[in-house]
Amino acid sequence: MSLQCDECGIGSLSPAVWEGVFRHGDASIKVTGLECHRCSHCGADPVFTDQIRRNQARIADAKRAHDGLLTGEQVRGVRESLKLSQQLAAQIFGGGANAFSKYERGDVIQSIAMDRLLKVAVRVPGAFEQLCSLAGVPPTIQKPADATYETADGIGVRWEQPLSKATVVSIEDYREQRRA
């Protein structure tokens, strides 16, 4: 099915890509792979609603990358690696009931503090369990011994032997269990 151009009424619209430069703080960020349609006759380049959403996510991810933050896909990867629903992730990490949905779609860029918290949860043994304990939520995953997982940002993590307790009450308890 071919779409007719609303501008000229003659040409047909085909999917196309473009790149743009966007201001972010004091920097200019080049974003490629932005979507639109292009008219075969007049060159008009309308952007449809679904393309606008994907373009906004690409722009948000470019801003995140510039700031050293996890992309929306990486936030989803961290959440899924911890076997959390978006609602449970919000309960454990904070940010509000719909925060993770917004982070993952690119509607909202997570704070630096949230980004660091997510990275610590997957990189530091015992940190996720501690966060669960502080939130009053049982940990959703039990990491097997001698397993290596790749985090959303591509960093391999070797998990230690699982703790004997379901949750870690304090860092001191964790360290004591590790020594035992």
Summary of the structure (lengths in Angstrom):
residues: 180
radius of gyration: 21.8
end to end distance: 67.5
largest distance: 77.2
contacts: 487
relative contact order: 0.10
helix: 41%
strand: 19%
